[in-house]
Amino acid sequence: MFSRMRSTTNSRRQSNRLQGQMDRVFGQMRRQAYPALNLWADDDGFYVEGELPGIDTESLGVVMSDGKNLTISGTRLKPEHSGEEYHRRERGIGDFSRTVALPEEVDIDAVEANYENGVLTVFLAKREENRPRNVQVEVN
């Protein structure tokens, strides 16, 4: 009976350990979506905002495709820390690319992007036919 209890306890420990490892792996995968983006809209268009500190602005790219897919790409440079040893490194370096699908098509000729203080803001104008309109009500 005691060997059966020990076996069950060991199985639970192994199961809990495996679950913990899986949670860490999947948690890391969720955090790897870079850059983290906010997307919101008003009557005129969509706004995408991403925090991109330490980006080589020469490599920063914003591309619209199919009228609905926005791709942000670039390179995060390795920080210059001479003679120092890292004890933790959570900010990734190197090339990145992130594509986000918009809820509806936009006017690809009316896309504006601005990078200031490490924040990229992209405005994507809604197509004229998708913008809200006031409808005149006729009274008979």
Secondary structure by P-SEA (a helix, b strand, c coil): caaaaaaaaaaaaaaaaaaaaaaaaaaaaaacccccccccccccbbbbbbbbcccccccbbbbbccccbbbbbbbbcccccccccccccccccccbbbbbbccccccccbbbbbbcccbbbbbbbccccccbbbbbbbcc
